[in-house]
């Protein structure tokens, strides 16, 4: 009897291993392009990967570190990535040039971008940016948005001195006085620079784009429209995995922090904690609570696109209705 039981258990284990092996082999391999160097704001994506949300949805996802929202948008259009995360206004500019990337869900329900500078820089208002050295590069979302921010807040962006540099160089350049300002977002560079500023004995300040007249959506998930049309099941599984993981992260911030740090042990723990605490709930507003994380309300999408059309002087103007879809958003568990 014991021998039969052992054989039966062995058969069950074999069947189980074959089942999971088949699931692994069948998993869709996905390239997910992030907007920037990996930081605390990306923690929900690591939860999706390392807590099994992607796997449960039949996805084998590789997270790709970014160098700016312009890259995350153009990589989707060019087929260099399957999905991406990046600034919505920057994506609209790519769409205006024929880009086929579309927003699938919003991760920042307001534009969390801004300019970062030291207290002794003399910058207090948007007008003070004129004549200042801006450390940036063409892939940086703030470089792309500079004309729009200037038009909305009343300064001459042509008088801002552009200092082209790689992301890793900007932080020491700011503290060494080689540049006067750099860009950043909530949940990322804003918290990182604040912590580093304290360590350097310097006060870090910032001007948020939303306070400078860019009241728009911030970062969004993106995919090409042909993927949305031809493989809606995969898109649905990807969007569900991301926002289910995000909902879990909101309920379990401490474990989210540990999951991220385990995956990125080289990251500064104090900075990462500040980023996660500040940026994790950017995904939540009244509509996303009611309809599901990622939900994009029509009025805000229209307003965002109208701002892009106006301040980027897009011609022909982009129709907001073709920039996004809510078809894959569903009620988030526990929200």
Secondary structure, 3 states (H helix, E strand, C coil): CHHHHHHHHHHHHHHHHHHHHHHHHHCEEEEEECCCCCCHHHHHHHHHHHCCHHHHCCEEEEEECCCCHHHHHHHHHCCCCCEEEEEHHHHHHHHHCCCCEEEEEECCCCCCEEEEEEHHHCCCCHHHHCCCEEEECCCCHHHHHHHHHHHHHCCCHHHCEEEECCHHHHHHHHHCCCCCEEEEECCCHHHHHHHHHHHHCCCEEEEEHHHHCCCCCCEEEEEEHHHHHHCHHHHHHHHHHHHHHHHHHHHCHHHHHHHHHHHCCCCCHHHHHHHHHHHHHHHCCHHHHHHCCCCCCHHHHHHHHHHHHHHCCCCCCCCHHHCECCCCCCCCCCC
